[in-house]
Amino acid sequence: MALVSADSRIAELLGELHQLIKQTQEERSRSEHNLVNIQKTHERMQTENKISPYYRTKLRGLYTTAKADAEAECNILRKALDKIAEIKSLLEERRIAAKIAGIYSEAEPPRKTMRRGVLMTLLQQSAMTLPLWIGKPGEKPPPLCGAVPAAGDYVAKPGDKVAARVKALEGDEQWILAEVVSYSHAANKYEVDDIDEEGKERHTLSRRRIIPLPQWKTNPESDPEALFQREQLVLALYPQTTCFYRALIHAPPQR
């Protein structure tokens, strides 16, 4: 029943998202006329080579309207982003519920049959579709946005991806990519699954052995302070593996 309920809610949210996208297009079309007027007014001023009180007053009104139009469009887009985030959350909840129930769709086969190449592709897609944080003017990026760490009392949710420090077969310790199964507040420990162990390797680890991974990408243009900086020491996934190794940032992204 939970899966059916999630499907119904997702369908409802997709309908709402569609309406918001239509509203965005309508708002953009409505504001286009005002932007054209601004451009034409500037062209007339250049032709006359002067800024008269009339043009000054007219431009002030046009820019005030343009600012209000942009804010209205921005609000609609933020609502759309919220809908997308809710849809992604429900899809993740449905995936976890299906995993627990032992039900897998054709699009998402059981992890025990997943080839390494398929796993690597899925991880790349997951990284590419990580949502971009878009804050309001003056709003700082939240925890788990880019390089911003989680709050000290943060508890990762089931299904969240984390870096987990585990003991290897040789007795050495290594950082691996893992998925949270559960967290015990009484024991202060996580249960996590190794992403690359076909769902068979489960670890029980203390909080200090877990690093929650970012949930948002950072916009380098608006929030450069939330990026890892040049020469900063980080944990990075080694290419074509699910193991983290110490690395130095050569250069942060520019866009």
N, C-alpha and C positions, 0 to 999 in steps of 0.2 A: 504493500500500500504506500509505503514511503517513496518508492521509486515512481509510482504513478502520480503521487502528489507533486513531486519535484518536476516531473514532465509537464504537468498542467501549469505550474507556476512559471516554468521556463517559457512555455508557449505564450502565456499572458505577458511576460516581460518583453518577449520579442515583438509582440504587437505594440506595446507601449514605446519600445525603442524605435519602431518603424514610424510611429506618429511624431516622435521627437525629431527624427531625421527630416521628415516632411516640414515640420515647423522651422527647422534650421534653414532649409532652402527658401521657405517663404519669407523668413526674416531677412535673409541675405538679399533676396530679390527686392524686397521693400526698401532696403537701405541703399541699394545701388543708385537710385535716382538722386539721392542726397549727395553721394560721393561724386557723381557726374557734375552736379551743381558746384561743388567745391572746386573741382578741376577747371570748369569753365570760368568761374569767378577769378581764379588766379590768372588764367590766360588773359582775361579782360584787363586785369590790373597791370600785367606785363605790357600789354599793347598800349595802354594809356600812360604807363610809366609813372604811376602815382598810387598812393593808398589814401583814398578819400574817406571821410567819416562814414559815408554810405557803405562802402565796401568793408570797412572795418566792422561795422555793426552786422552786416550781412554774414560775413565769415564767422563772427562769433556765434551767431545763431546756428549756422550750418554745422560748425564743429561741435556745438553742444548737442545737436540732434544726432550727429554721427557717433559721438561718445555714448549716448543713451542707446543707440541702435547696437553698437558693438557690445555693450554690457548685456543687453537683452539676448543677443545671440550667444554670448559667453555663458549665460545662465542656462540656456537650453542645452548647450553642449555639455555642461557639467552634469546636468540631469541625465543626459544620454550616457556619459561615462559611469555614473552611479548605477544605471541599469545594466551596463556591460559587466561591471564588477560583481553585481548581484547574480547575473547569469553565470559567470565563471565560478562563483562560489557554490552555486547550486549544482553545477556540473561536477565540481570536485566532490561535493557531498554525495552525489549520486554514484560517482566512481568508487568512493570508499565503501558505500553501502553495498554496491555490487560485488566489490572485492570480498567483503565480509561474508556475503551470502553465497559466494562462489559462482556468481553470474558474470559472464563477460560477453560483451557484444563483439560482432565481427570486426568492428573498427578498433577495438581494444582487446586483443587476445590475452590470455593468461600470461603473467610474467614468466612462468616456468617454460613457455615455448618461445619467448622473445629472443631473437638473435641479437648479437652485440651491435651489428650495423643498424638494426631497427631502433635499438635503445639509444644509440648515439644520435640518430636523426630526431627522435622524440625529445631528447634533452636539448638539442639545438633549437627545435621549434618552441619548446617551453621558454627558453631564454629570450628568443626573438619576440614572443608574444607577452612578455612581462610588461604590465602597464606602465606608461610614462606618468610620473607624478606631475600634475599641473596644479600648482597652488594659486591662491588668490594673491593679489599684490601685497607684499610684505609678509606673507605667510612662509614660515620656515618648513623645509622638508621634514616629514615625520620619521620616527625610528623605522629602520628596515627599508629606508629609501636610499639606494646607492650605498655609500660608505657609512651612513648613519647607523650605528649599532642599535640593537634592541634594548629596551629599557631593562633595568636590573631585575625587575620582578616579572618580566615577560615569560609566558609559557607558550611554546609553539603548539599549534593545533594539529590533530590527526590529519595526515595528508600533506603537511608542510614539509618542504625540503630543507635539510640541515646538513652542516658539515659535522661528522661524528668521529671522535677519536677512539679507535678500536685496536685491539691486539690482533696482529696478523698471525698466521700459522707458525711463522718462525719465531714468534715471541716478541717481535718488534711492534711498535705502535705506529699507526698511520691514520691520516684523516681521509675519510671516505664520504661520498655523497649518499645520504640515507633519507628515508621517509619516516616521519613520526607515526607511530601506531597509537601510542597512548602516553599519558603522563600520570604518575602517582604522586599526589601532593603529600601523602603520608610518608612515602619513602624518599621523596624528592628526586625521583629518577624517571628517565624516559625509557620507553621501549621503541626501538627503531628497526626498520628493515633496511638491509644493504640493497641499494638499487641494483647492483650488478651481481647479486647472488641468486637470481631467479626466484626470489621470494622465500628462500629456504633459510637464509642466515638472519637471525634476529638477535639484537643486542640489547641488554639492559644497562643503561649508562647514567651516570650522575649529570647534573646540569652543567658542571664545569667542563664536561667532555662534549658538549653540544654547542654549536654556533648556528643560530637561526640565519637562513640566507635571505637576501633582500627580496622584498615583495613588490617594489617599484623601481623602475629605472629613473635616473636623474637627468634632467635637462641641463646640459653643460652651459647653455646660454643664460638661463635664469637662475640656476642653483649650482654654480661651480664649486661651492664650498662642500657640497655633499658628494663630491667625487674623490676617489683615492688619488693622492697627489704623487707627482714624480718622486722616485726613489723611496716610496713608502713600501714597507714589507707587507705582503698579503699572502693568503692561501689561494692558489689558482688550480683549476682542474687541468691535469696534464692532457694534451690532445688525445682523443680517442680512448680515454679511460674515465673511470669515475673516482679516481683518487686525487686528492689535493696535495700540492707541493708548495713549499715556500718559494715566493717569487718577488721580484722588485718591479714596481711600476716604471715602465720606460717613459710613457707619456699618457696623460689622461685623454679621454675622447674630447674632440672639439665640437661635435654636433651630434 
